[in-house]
Amino acid sequence: MKKLYYEAPTDEQFEEVKAKCIEIWNTYDDTYGYATEKIDRVKNMENIQDNVMSIIAMFDPNNMTKLSILLSSETRKAISDRMISGGNPPEYNPFLI
């Protein structure tokens, strides 16, 4: 049985995650190109397999929490369900509703 973690969300949810992640990366100091590197990587990702989870994994727990606040409840639940499917304990799941 294929785990939900490895299944792509809807295109709308994927694009929402990309947009909000880029929004967060744009708040970073880009003196050494750190944010630009992350943004460029995210911009080029397609909605296949676990790419949405790869985008989220680029963040530390604090930024994951910021992201969860910015997402719609439907997208937040889709990410939470994937984290649970991947074995992430509830106490480490900032997307849990």
C-alpha positions in Angstrom: 0.0 0.0 0.0 1.3 3.4 -1.0 1.6 5.9 1.9 -0.3 9.2 1.5 3.0 10.9 2.3 4.2 10.0 -1.2 1.0 11.1 -3.0 0.8 14.6 -4.6 -1.9 16.9 -3.2 -4.3 18.7 -5.5 -2.6 21.2 -7.9 -4.3 24.1 -6.0 -2.9 22.9 -2.7 0.5 22.4 -4.1 0.5 25.9 -5.7 -0.7 27.4 -2.4 2.2 25.7 -0.5 4.7 26.9 -3.1 3.4 30.5 -3.0 3.4 30.7 0.8 6.8 29.1 1.1 8.2 31.7 -1.3 6.5 34.4 0.6 8.3 33.3 3.8 11.7 32.9 2.0 11.2 36.5 0.7 11.4 37.8 4.3 14.9 36.4 4.7 18.1 38.5 4.3 19.5 37.4 0.9 23.0 38.8 1.2 24.6 35.5 0.3 21.8 34.2 -2.0 20.4 31.8 0.6 16.8 32.8 0.1 17.2 33.0 -3.7 18.6 29.5 -3.8 15.6 28.1 -1.9 13.1 30.1 -4.0 14.6 29.0 -7.2 14.5 25.4 -6.1 10.8 25.7 -5.0 9.7 27.5 -8.2 10.9 24.7 -10.4 9.2 21.9 -8.5 6.3 20.1 -10.1 3.3 18.6 -8.3 4.5 14.9 -8.3 4.9 12.3 -5.6 6.2 13.8 -2.4 7.5 17.2 -3.8 5.1 19.1 -1.6 6.7 17.5 1.5 10.2 18.2 0.2 9.3 21.9 -0.1 8.0 21.9 3.5 11.0 19.9 4.8 13.2 22.9 3.7 11.9 24.7 6.8 12.8 24.4 10.4 9.9 23.9 12.9 9.4 27.6 13.5 8.9 28.3 9.8 6.7 25.2 9.5 4.5 26.8 12.1 4.5 30.1 10.2 3.6 28.3 7.0 0.7 26.4 8.7 -0.8 29.7 9.8 -0.7 31.0 6.2 -2.4 28.0 4.6 -6.1 27.3 4.1 -7.6 24.7 6.4 -8.0 22.3 3.5 -4.3 22.5 2.5 -3.2 22.4 6.1 -5.2 19.2 6.7 -3.7 17.7 3.5 -0.2 18.4 4.8 -1.0 17.1 8.3 -2.4 13.9 6.9 0.7 13.3 4.9 2.9 14.0 7.9 0.9 11.5 9.9 1.2 9.0 7.1 5.0 9.5 7.1 5.2 8.6 10.8 5.5 12.1 12.2 4.3 12.1 15.8 1.4 14.6 16.4 3.4 16.7 18.8 5.8 17.5 16.0 3.1 18.3 13.4 2.4 22.0 13.3 -0.2 21.4 10.5 -2.4 19.3 12.8 -5.9 20.8 13.0 
